Amino acid sequence: MVIVGDAVEERLNQARSFGCETLDITQDASIEDQIAGIIGEPIVDCTVDAVGFEARGSGPDAEEAPATVLNQAMSITRAGGSIGIPGLYVTGDPGAEDEDAQQGRLKMDFGLGWAKSHAFYTGQTPVMHYNRELMMSILNDRAQIAKAVNATVLPLDQAPEGYKEFDSGVAQKFVLDPHGDLQGAQRA
């Protein structure tokens, strides 16, 4: 079972469309309580932070708080579990709301992760480790990645609009097709 947490209903609907359970992090209920409501206990075997430095806290009035998602990941991951962090964290974010985050420093409760013997995996997703298996899953119609990410093909002249939509948080990924070679693909 895969559980996806998000603050954008459109993205939660997209996750549900291919079988994920979902958590609406804008709710007053804690992440732990929402997980317990799905699986009967407030912890999971592993967690992935796929958001990064633009992550926000949970609750109806939550603001940008990049360390919050990492602290929550440690809180909800069982002892000995793994935490994947392919979400982008930067060494400096001049647009961040707090001075520490502007310098790439986060207020993480790393001691909790250490105490629970978590394994942390950071950096870009190591696609080459599973590239062949993923390719075979796609070719044998066991994984529909384009559907899962709601891939939309755009001609090159629509790239600025695509980037603007992507930046707004829509539940879509955009593939630029400068030469019109992607016949039959979903077009915007």
N, C-alpha and C positions, 0 to 999 in steps of 0.2 A: 504494500500500500504506500502511495506517495501522498503526502499532505503538503499543500501549497498555501502559504500565507501571503496576503497582499492587502493593500489599502484601496485598490482600484477594482470596482465591481466587474468591469469589462474583462480584466485579466483573470479574475476568479472564475468568471463564466467560461473563459477560454480553457482554463485548467480543468474545469468540470467536464468540458466537452470531450476530453480524451481519458476520463476516468479518475482524475485526482480528487481527493477529498480537499476541502478548502477551509481556511481560517480567515475571517475578515478582521484584520488587525485594527480597524477603526472602532470595533465594539468595545464596550466597557469591560467585558470579560477578559481575564488574563489569558495569555497564550497557553499557559499550563492547563487552565480550566477547559479551554476549547479543545486541546489535544485529548484530555481525559474524556471529554464528551464523545470523541470519535473512537478512541481505542481502549478506554477504560482505565488508563493511568496517564499521569502528566509528563511522561518521558518517552523519548524515541531512541532508536539505536544509533541513528546518525542524522546530521543536519547539514544543509548546504546553504550558505549565504551567497546568493547569486546577485545581490544588489550592490553592496559596496558602500563607498563613502556618501552616497546620496540616500542611504537608508534613513528611515524615520522611526520614531518610537511607536508604541501602540496606544490605542485609545482614540476617542473621537477628535481630540484637539492636538494630536501629536505633531511635532515639528521634526525637522531634520535632526537626527541624532545617530551618527554612524556607529558609535560604540554600543548602542542599545541592542542592535541585532546580534552582535557578537556576544554580548553578555547573555542575551536570551538563548542563543544557541548553546552556550555552556550550561545554562540553567536547565534546559529541556533535554539535553543529551545525557543518556545514562552513563554511569561510570564505565570507563573503558571504551566508550563510543568514539566515533570519528566525526570531525567537523571539517567540511570542505569549504574553502573560502576563495572561489574563483571570482567573486565580486571584486570590482576594481577599488583598490585603496591606493591613494596617491601620497607622495612625499610632501606635497603642498597643495592646498586648495584655497587660493586667494578669495574665492567667493563664499567660503564656509561661514557659518554664523558665529562660531566660537573661535577664539584666538588659537587654542591648541590645534583644532582641526585645520586651521589655515596653515599650520606648520606640519600637518600630517601626523600629529600626535593624538591618540584617542585614549579615553579613560575607560580602559578595559579591566575587568576583574579577572586578570590572567591567573591569579592564584586559585580561583575556582576550577578552571580548566586543568591546572596542574594537580590539584587535590583529587579530581575525578579521573585522572590519568587519561585525559582525552588525547587523541591523535589529531593534530592540526595539519591540514593540507592547504597550502596557499599558492597563489600565483595563477597564471593562465591555465585554463583547463588543458590537461595533457592529452589532447585529441589523438596524437599519434599512438598512444598506448592502446586505444580501442578503435582506431580508425577502420580496420578491416572488418571487425565484428559489426560495427555500426553500418558500414557499407552493405554487408551481407544482409543485415536486418532490413534495410531499406529496399534492396533489390528483391528480397523475398517477401516483400509487403508485410513484414512484421512490425515495422516502425514507419509511421507517416510523419516525419519531422516537419515538412512544410505545413501540414495541417495543424500539427501541435503548436507551432509558433505563429500560425496565421500568416504565412508568407504571402506577400503581395508584390508582384512584378511591376516596376515603374520604368518608363522610358527615361533616359538621362535628363531630358529637359524638365521632368517633374521631381528631380532629386531634392531641390530646396524644400518643396512642400512635404516630401517624405521625411526629411530630417526634422522638420518642424513638428510633424505629427508624432514621430518617434520620440522626440524630446518631451512632448506633452504627456507621455505615458500610455499611449494607446496599446491595445493588445495585438500588435502587429509587428512583424519584421518586414523590412523592405529589401527587395533584390533589384538592383539597377541593371537594366538591360539596354545598354547604349546602342546596340545594333539591331534590336528587334528579333534576336535569335531564339528566344524562349517561346516557341509556338505552343499554344494550348495551356500555358501557365496562367494562373489567376492574375488578371490585370486590374489595376485600380481604375 
